[in-house]
Amino acid sequence: MNAEQLKARQAPIKARYKEDPSSAQVTMHAKGTLGTDSVTCNVTTPIGAIEAGLHPKAGGEEHWACSGDMLLQSLVACAGVTLKAVATALEIPLRGGEIFAEGDMDFRGTLGVSKETPIGFQRIRLRFELDSDATPEQKQKLLSLTERFCVIYQTLRSPATITSEIA
């Protein structure tokens, strides 16, 4: 897809959202089913169920997907799609590239070993290795707009209000 095709695809959507802001609102959904024989949760995705479980450092098994890894994978996916869309819209040449996310976590917190240890990631690093002839200025613009428009990046930087309940 080139810039013209992307703009043509998004133009009527943007126009509708400007005319009727409520049409831009959506509630996304995710569903999981608790495992019956193990400490797992099967998460439904468009390409099938993913069996998520404890990380091996928390007593899980290597073949289970870890939700912490999945969070980083979501960041990589969102940042990659966003970067590609921004590059396309700005006609910044990309031949390819890879996106990496790393997160530092201390399992003493989530296992209740240390009340002083935070639960969750303390630091996350996102890195792009691009195959491109883009100028340094174009790369900086690409990075800043990717950070600005990436939903997962922005949600991690400014967390959403979250509630929970047992029904």
C-alpha positions in Angstrom: 0.0 0.0 0.0 1.3 3.5 -0.9 0.5 6.8 0.7 -2.2 7.6 -1.8 -4.0 4.3 -1.2 -3.7 4.6 2.6 -5.1 8.2 2.5 -7.9 7.1 0.1 -8.8 4.3 2.5 -8.7 6.5 5.6 -10.3 9.7 4.2 -13.9 8.6 4.4 -13.4 7.1 7.9 -11.8 10.4 9.1 -14.6 12.4 7.5 -17.2 10.3 9.2 -15.5 10.7 12.6 -15.3 14.5 12.2 -19.0 14.7 11.2 -20.1 12.2 13.9 -17.5 11.9 16.7 -19.5 9.2 18.4 -19.0 6.9 15.4 -15.3 6.7 16.3 -16.0 5.2 19.7 -15.6 1.4 20.0 -15.5 -1.1 22.9 -12.9 -3.8 22.1 -13.3 -7.2 23.7 -11.1 -10.0 24.9 -12.2 -13.3 26.3 -10.5 -16.1 28.2 -11.5 -19.4 29.6 -9.9 -20.8 32.7 -7.9 -24.0 32.3 -9.4 -27.0 34.1 -6.2 -29.0 34.8 -3.6 -26.3 35.1 -3.0 -22.7 36.1 -3.8 -21.4 32.7 -6.3 -19.2 30.8 -7.1 -19.9 27.2 -7.4 -16.5 25.4 -9.5 -16.4 22.2 -7.8 -14.7 19.2 -8.9 -14.4 15.6 -6.4 -17.2 14.7 -7.3 -19.5 17.5 -6.9 -19.9 21.3 -3.7 -19.1 23.1 -3.0 -21.0 26.3 -1.6 -18.5 28.7 0.0 -19.5 31.9 2.5 -18.6 34.6 6.0 -17.5 33.4 8.6 -20.2 34.2 10.1 -17.9 36.8 6.7 -18.0 38.6 6.3 -21.7 38.4 4.9 -22.0 34.9 5.8 -24.1 31.9 7.9 -23.1 28.9 5.1 -23.9 26.4 2.6 -21.6 28.0 2.3 -18.1 26.6 3.2 -15.6 29.4 0.9 -12.5 29.7 4.0 -10.3 30.3 5.5 -11.5 27.0 2.1 -11.0 25.3 2.0 -7.4 26.6 5.5 -6.8 25.0 4.3 -8.6 21.8 1.2 -6.3 21.7 3.5 -3.3 22.0 5.7 -4.6 19.2 2.7 -5.3 17.0 1.1 -1.9 17.6 4.3 0.0 17.2 5.2 -1.9 14.1 1.8 -1.3 12.4 1.8 2.4 13.5 5.4 2.9 12.3 4.5 1.3 8.9 1.4 3.5 8.6 3.3 6.7 9.4 6.1 5.8 7.0 3.6 5.1 4.3 1.6 8.3 4.9 4.8 10.4 4.9 6.4 8.5 2.1 9.4 7.6 4.1 11.1 4.8 2.4 11.3 1.5 4.3 12.7 -1.8 2.8 12.0 -3.6 6.1 12.9 -3.7 9.7 12.5 -5.3 13.1 10.9 -4.1 16.3 12.1 -5.2 19.7 10.6 -4.7 23.2 12.3 -5.6 26.4 10.8 -5.3 29.9 12.5 -5.6 33.2 10.5 -7.3 36.0 11.4 -8.7 39.4 9.3 -11.8 40.2 9.6 -11.3 44.0 6.8 -8.8 43.7 4.2 -10.9 41.9 5.1 -14.0 44.0 4.7 -12.0 47.3 8.2 -12.7 48.4 8.9 -9.0 48.9 6.2 -6.4 49.7 8.7 -3.7 48.7 9.2 -5.0 45.2 6.9 -3.5 42.6 4.6 -5.9 40.7 4.9 -5.6 37.0 7.4 -4.1 34.6 9.6 -1.5 36.1 11.2 -0.5 32.7 10.2 -1.2 29.1 12.5 -0.5 26.1 11.3 -0.3 22.6 13.8 -0.4 19.7 13.4 -0.2 16.0 16.0 -1.5 13.5 15.0 -0.2 10.2 16.3 -0.9 6.7 15.8 2.5 5.2 17.6 5.3 3.4 15.6 7.8 5.4 17.4 10.8 6.7 18.0 11.2 10.5 15.3 13.9 10.5 12.8 11.5 8.8 13.7 8.8 11.3 13.2 11.1 14.3 9.8 12.2 12.8 8.9 8.6 12.3 9.8 7.7 15.9 7.9 10.7 17.4 4.8 10.0 15.4 4.9 6.3 16.1 5.1 7.1 19.8 2.3 9.6 19.5 -0.2 7.4 17.6 0.6 3.9 18.9 -2.3 2.8 21.1 -0.4 0.3 23.3 2.5 2.7 23.7 0.2 5.5 24.8 -1.8 3.2 27.1 1.4 2.1 28.8 2.6 5.7 29.2 -0.7 7.0 30.6 -2.6 4.0 31.9 -6.3 3.7 31.3 -8.8 3.6 34.2 -9.4 0.0 35.0 -12.1 -1.7 37.0 -12.7 -5.3 37.9 -15.6 -7.4 39.3 -16.7 -10.9 39.9 -20.1 -11.6 38.5 
